[in-house]
Amino acid sequence: MSFCLFLAFGGGPAAPISADDDAKLIALLRGLRGLERAHIYTPAPAHDPFLNDGAPPRLALQLYFARIDDLESAAARSGPLQALASDFPCLAGAPITHEAMLVRRFPVPDPAIAREPWCTYLVAYEGPAEDPNAWHAHYIANHPPIMARLPGIRELELYTGVEWVDFLPGERVRHLQRNKVAFDSPQALTAALESPLRAEMRADYRSFPRFSGKVTHFPMATRALIP
């Protein structure tokens, strides 16, 4: 079992993170107690023929921990992640959202990512569902097996909420669910989204138990950090 912390910095178009800030970010993440790995996301130019959810976050972080207490330590009142709100000029004034979730991994035929940065499609279901238990049961049983057949898929994970303690700046959010699929490049993601498997995904989407709220889809260039 593992947990992840999502942090997203909004605010629309912005200059890329500077080399100095990027180096500071890497150093900050490497110093987190219990961090298993981190994914650093910036916008990517993949195209979805069905959806356009507007401007993605200028920067997003996904931080993996084996223990919830290590995640909470990073997000504590005097924890190291407090620096994200004050020590990075390129993020000054950007609204911050944060959420801790349980990680559910699903196998894919060939998980060997060919290059870095690769391209991840970050999906979030705002919710709520009329019956969350029925919603998750349907999704877990039906949707990942379809997604795992997308051509070129390298990674498939699904995330559900946990109770956690944090004092991070910005807005603490609670989604019904998140998930992601990863591909070698924006072009590979675009090809998968244009494949016939997408019609199966849309058909299954229409069979989901009743839920409300927005669903967002953002293609993001991805770098990995393993301490």
Order of alpha helices (4+ residues) and beta strands (2+ residues): beta-alpha-beta-beta-alpha-beta-beta-alpha-beta-beta-beta-alpha-alpha-beta
